[in-house]
Amino acid sequence: MQVSEKQFSKYFHTHYRPLCLHALHFLGNTEEAEDVVQEIFMKLWDKREQLATIKSVKAYLYKAVRNNCLTRIRDAKPTTSLEMVAPDQLLSDEEVEERSEMEARIWKMIDELPERRRHIFLMAKRDGLSYKEIAAQTGLTVKTIENHVFRAMQSLRANDFNAYIFFFA
């Protein structure tokens, strides 16, 4: 039995972002991570007649992304010493999957913040700018910047406390 386009689209929209984050842990490059995930979904689309036989599409996708990333790493570098392996690669598949999903939840919550608050929050947390630097760039006061970052953190903590603790504690 072949999976419908609607069901396939649901798989894509549900798993694309967490899978990109999963691939990013291995590859360290956003564009290459997205390439891997897109490639996996293209292969999955070609095999959509077989999707009904897969017990867990989610597990299949994570394993396929992981394997593709490891193949790319292997082909790019002849050998990698254990010291050069990122700690994320030493986690179990379940732990890495859980971490990727948590990151996706955090990014979704950040995306849902009001535009100005999101912009200021990302300048502070992602870009590492000081409140004073953000104030200079935006024309707002340092106190207003502090307020926006505080309210963003408060909102994230209220929406998903576990994800908040994981990333900001």
C-alpha positions as CSV (number, residue, x, y, z in Angstrom):
1,M,0.0,0.0,0.0
2,Q,1.4,3.4,-1.0
3,V,1.4,6.3,1.4
4,S,-0.6,9.3,0.3
5,E,1.0,12.7,-0.5
6,K,-0.9,14.1,2.4
7,Q,0.6,11.6,4.8
8,F,4.0,12.0,3.4
9,S,3.7,15.8,3.7
10,K,2.8,15.3,7.4
11,Y,6.0,13.2,7.9
12,F,8.0,15.9,6.3
13,H,6.5,18.8,8.3
14,T,6.7,16.9,11.5
15,H,10.2,15.6,11.2
16,Y,12.2,18.0,8.9
17,R,13.4,20.5,11.5
18,P,14.3,18.0,14.2
19,L,16.1,15.9,11.6
20,C,18.1,18.9,10.4
21,L,19.2,19.6,14.0
22,H,20.1,15.9,14.4
23,A,22.2,16.1,11.2
24,L,23.8,19.4,12.4
25,H,25.1,17.6,15.5
26,F,27.1,15.3,13.3
27,L,28.1,17.6,10.5
28,G,28.4,21.0,12.1
29,N,27.2,22.7,8.9
30,T,23.6,23.9,8.5
31,E,23.5,23.7,4.7
32,E,25.1,20.2,4.6
33,A,22.7,19.0,7.3
34,E,19.7,20.3,5.3
35,D,21.1,18.6,2.2
36,V,21.3,15.3,4.1
37,V,17.7,15.6,5.3
38,Q,16.3,16.6,1.9
39,E,18.2,13.7,0.4
40,I,16.6,11.3,2.9
41,F,13.1,12.6,2.2
42,M,13.7,12.3,-1.6
43,K,14.8,8.6,-1.1
44,L,11.8,8.1,1.1
45,W,9.5,9.5,-1.5
46,D,10.9,7.1,-4.1
47,K,10.2,4.2,-1.7
48,R,6.8,5.4,-0.6
49,E,5.2,2.1,-1.6
50,Q,7.3,0.4,1.1
51,L,6.5,3.0,3.8
52,A,3.5,1.0,5.1
53,T,5.9,-1.9,6.0
54,I,8.1,0.4,8.2
55,K,7.1,0.0,11.9
56,S,8.3,3.5,12.9
57,V,8.9,6.1,10.2
58,K,10.4,8.4,12.8
59,A,13.0,5.9,13.9
60,Y,13.7,5.0,10.3
61,L,14.3,8.7,9.4
62,Y,16.6,9.3,12.4
63,K,18.6,6.2,11.6
64,A,18.8,7.1,7.9
65,V,20.0,10.7,8.6
66,R,22.6,9.4,11.1
67,N,23.9,6.8,8.7
68,N,24.1,9.3,5.9
69,C,25.9,11.8,8.1
70,L,28.4,9.2,9.2
71,T,29.0,8.2,5.6
72,R,29.7,11.8,4.7
73,I,32.1,12.2,7.6
74,R,33.9,9.0,6.7
75,D,34.2,9.9,3.0
76,A,35.3,13.5,3.8
77,K,38.0,12.5,6.3
78,P,40.0,9.3,6.1
79,T,40.2,8.8,9.8
80,T,38.9,10.6,12.9
81,S,40.4,10.1,16.3
82,L,38.1,9.6,19.3
83,E,39.1,13.0,20.7
84,M,37.7,14.7,17.6
85,V,34.3,13.1,17.9
86,A,31.7,15.5,19.2
87,P,30.2,14.4,22.6
88,D,26.8,14.3,20.8
89,Q,28.0,11.4,18.7
90,L,28.7,9.4,21.8
91,L,25.1,9.6,22.9
92,S,22.6,6.8,22.2
93,D,20.3,7.2,19.2
94,E,17.4,7.8,21.6
95,E,19.3,10.5,23.5
96,V,20.3,12.3,20.3
97,E,16.7,12.1,19.0
98,E,15.3,13.5,22.2
99,R,17.8,16.3,22.2
100,S,17.0,17.2,18.5
101,E,13.3,17.2,19.3
102,M,13.9,19.4,22.3
103,E,15.9,21.9,20.2
104,A,13.1,21.9,17.6
105,R,10.6,22.7,20.3
106,I,12.7,25.6,21.6
107,W,13.2,27.0,18.1
108,K,9.5,26.7,17.5
109,M,8.7,28.6,20.7
110,I,11.3,31.2,19.8
111,D,9.7,31.6,16.3
112,E,6.4,32.2,18.1
113,L,7.7,35.2,20.2
114,P,6.5,38.6,19.1
115,E,8.8,39.8,16.3
116,R,10.7,42.5,18.1
117,R,11.2,40.4,21.3
118,R,12.4,37.5,19.1
119,H,14.9,39.7,17.3
120,I,16.3,41.1,20.5
121,F,16.4,37.7,22.2
122,L,18.3,36.2,19.3
123,M,20.7,39.1,19.2
124,A,21.5,38.4,22.9
125,K,21.4,34.6,23.1
126,R,22.4,33.4,19.6
127,D,24.6,36.3,18.5
128,G,26.1,36.9,22.0
129,L,25.7,40.7,21.9
130,S,25.6,42.6,25.1
131,Y,22.5,44.5,26.1
132,K,24.4,47.8,25.5
133,E,25.3,46.7,21.9
134,I,21.8,45.7,21.2
135,A,20.5,49.0,22.5
136,A,22.9,50.9,20.3
137,Q,21.8,48.8,17.2
138,T,18.1,49.1,17.9
139,G,17.9,52.6,19.4
140,L,16.1,51.2,22.5
141,T,17.3,51.7,26.0
142,V,19.3,49.0,27.8
143,K,16.4,48.6,30.3
144,T,14.0,47.9,27.4
145,I,16.4,45.3,26.0
146,E,16.6,43.7,29.5
147,N,12.9,43.6,29.7
148,H,12.5,42.0,26.2
149,V,15.0,39.3,27.0
150,F,13.5,38.6,30.5
151,R,10.0,38.3,29.0
152,A,11.2,36.0,26.2
153,M,12.9,33.8,28.8
154,Q,9.8,33.9,30.9
155,S,7.7,32.8,28.0
156,L,10.0,30.0,27.0
157,R,10.1,28.7,30.6
158,A,6.3,28.8,30.8
159,N,5.8,26.9,27.5
160,D,8.2,24.0,28.0
161,F,10.1,24.0,31.3
162,N,12.2,20.9,30.5
163,A,13.4,22.3,27.2
164,Y,14.1,25.7,28.9
165,I,16.2,24.0,31.6
166,F,18.1,21.9,29.0
167,F,19.2,24.9,27.0
168,F,19.4,27.8,29.4
169,A,20.2,26.4,32.9
